């Protein structure tokens, strides 16, 4: 289903201007960077996905989920680099029969699920506010993500066929992070905030699409996409840990 995107984004501040606003307000609200950055990132995402028919709601939620997954992995690597490490304990590289490689491990799972400001909590709270009565089990979704690995189902949210989002090829996913990754450094003072920023993007998107999708479906689209995208190695990272 499609929905209308904002008609114009010329009024939005550039990232450099936004940084000044964030710097002024960070003392009062340490997470202001992620909050304001998510507003700008969502607006840019809406315009990127806009077609002559509007914005495809399912694709919006899945793409927001991909950004969550990428931010989880980017945050893990950035924190390791800050600590002077070139690997991450608990992060493992899995190689499929077609030689494609993916990361799995507790560091990614923990960042997705644990904490009041984790993407899972942010998106879950938004879904509940929109009428969702029961969220899926997080550990079960992670298990299903492992089961999709190295199969044709990988990268495809497990939703009814009528609600299939447009598929992002691996190269397109890389381009997506190159475009939206700069929001992290520009808006957030700590890599730990990066999943928060994109969790807020997805939560804001969910509240927009519930005129077209149930909150349960919107939640699942984003979460499945996030779980799979977190496994796809970002450019420059091919080593895992112990």
C-alpha positions, 0 to 999 in steps of 0.5 A: 500500500502507498502513502503520500510523502511530504511534498517538499523538504527544502525547509529541513536544516542541513546536517551541519546546521542541525549539529549546532542546534544539537550542541546547544540542547545536548546538556539538557537532553543527552539524547537530543541528537538521536531524536532530532536526527531521526526526524531529518533521517525519516524525512529524507527516507520518505523522499528517497522512497517516493514514487509517482504513487506515493511511498509504499508503506511496506517498503518504508518499514522494511527499509527503516528496519534495514537501517536499524540492522546496519546501525547495530553492526556499525555501532558494534564496530565503532565501539570496538575501534574506540577501544583499540580493538579490531575484532568483537568478542562474541561476533562470529563470521558465518560462511554459506555454501555460495561463499557469502558471509554474515555476522551473527552473535550476542553483541548484535542481538543485545543491541537490538533487544536490550534496554529502554532505548533499544530499537525493539523497545522503541518500535514495540512501544510505538506499536502498542500505542497504535493498538498492537495487543501482543508483540512477537517473542524477540528470541523467537524472531532471532531464531527464525533469522538464524534459520533464514541464513544461507537460504532464499528467505534471507532478507525477506520479511516473513509477512503475507505475500500481499504485503511484500516490500520491495527487495533491496539488493546487497549493493543497494543496502550498502548504498543506503548506509553510505547515504544515511550513516553520516546522520550518526556521526553528525547527530550522535556523540556516542556510537551507542546512540546510533541504533536509537536514532534509527529505532526512532526513525522506524517508530516514527514511520510505524505511526505513519503507516498504521492507516495502511498496515496493522501495527503488528505487520509494520512491526514485523516488517521492520524487525525481520529486516533489521535482524537480517540486515545486521548480519550483512557485513558493512564495507570494510569489516570482514573480521569477527571475534572470539 
